[in-house]
Amino acid sequence: MLQVMSSAWALLLGMMLLQVGNGMQGTLLGIRGAIEGFSTFSMSIVMSAYFLGFLFGSQMATGMIRRVGHVRVFAALASLISAVMILYPTFTSPWAWIVGRVVIGFCFSGVYVTAESWLNNAASNETRGQALSLYMIVQMVGIVSAQALIPFGDPAGFVLFIIPSVLVSLAFAPILLSISPTPAFDTAKPLPLSKLFQISPLACVGMFLLGGVFSAQFGMAPVYAAEEGLSVSRISIFISTFFIGAMVLQYPIGWLSDRMDRRLLVLAAALICGLGALIGLFLGGSFAMLLVAGVLIGGMSNPLYSLLIAHANDYLDHDDMAAASAGMVLFNGLGAVAGPLITGWVMGVAGPRGFFLFVAVLIFGLALYAAYRMTRRPGPSVDDTSAYATMYPTATAVAMEFAQEVAIEAAEEQEETAEA
């Protein structure tokens, strides 16, 4: 672990600052939109725009890096992120914010692709799993820290929007000034989506549904909280619970994943997540119950992402694992684009708690489909399953390939141990 920290500290520090900026801007827009009197549906388009930009960015970033290199892509995109963040309070129009969110989503995707390829290059076979874990922890710490900064300013003013802009500008300084060599860039040829669906229907359907759940958390939870009339400090605490739950429960679910039928665990996690949504729907008037709902939803939905990847790997050859990454990211991205739009429509019809209703429908749909898939074919033996690698829904195809390499190396070690 210390070896990874010493070789990649600049990258990890920069990514944490970037995530603080990203976490602040999402929550701030939800609060500021309510102050400006934007409709719920307008805010749903604003929030969806980020994921649309992210989806396009994940498809185009690799081409940009091949043309001009990692350093130029990283510096250019991070500069655009910083500029857009400071423009939000200047142009308080839904259409201006929609354009800004598309740009920021596109840029963050490219920044992640660049950073993740750098990190993968810096890690050895022995430290790759530790590097991936540190990277994911840093991302979650950054987003949670962002929520802690929001109560220290007025969302109706400029200062809170300047802070994330400055943090993003500071983020790429240690990375670009570090002496780490620029990595060679290569990605696996994608596996056709039709073949991926044939191999693991549950993983594909689950990724799509989870995309909607995650984008609702990341985009529409602040809108819901603002419409419910929560104070700024309570909104920041509520948003934090999703990511705190993810950090706390990721490891125990991963531990269980390697010791039981993963489809059964997917079913159980989805049902618990659905319970959290029902608590928010019916008991959300109590702030304490609202926090319980956030912990259960975030704590179950985020590990479900890693579970579905591990489940798909159980049916993939080692050579196809990296190739499947882009397809799973695409399924998740499509769900993420649709998520805020549908959430906004449901909230417009059913009121603010339509947020929890939307999450409940999606996650119980995943539970039902998991139960159905368990009747279609037997699960693999626990001894034959692939290793569980921690991932969060912010991952790009590069991070997914990174995780797949960790899973492949762990599987090969298990095979060597068994043969010995």
Buried (B, 14 or more C-beta within 10 A) or exposed (E): EEEBEEBBEBBBBBBBBBBBBBBBBBBBBBBBBBEBEBEBBBBBBBBBBBBBBBBBBBBBBBEBBEEEEBBEBBBBBBBBBBBBBBBBBEEBEBEBBBBBBBBBBBBBBBBBBBBBBBBBBBBEEEBBBBBBBBBBBBBBBBBBBBBBBBBEBEBEEEEBBBBBBBBBBBBBBBBBEBEBEBBEBEBBEBBEBEEBBEBBBBBBBBBBBBBBBBBBBBBBBBBBBBBBEBEBEBBBBBBBBBBBBBBEBBEEBBEBBBEEBBBBBBBBBBBBBBBBBBBBBEBBEEBEBBBBBBBBBBBBBBBBBBBBBBBBBBBBEBEBBBBBBBBBBBBBBBBBBBBBBBBBBBBBEBBBBBBBBBBBBBBBBBBEBBBEBBEEEEBBEEEEBBBBBBBBBBBBBBBBBBBBBBBBBBBEEBEEEEEE
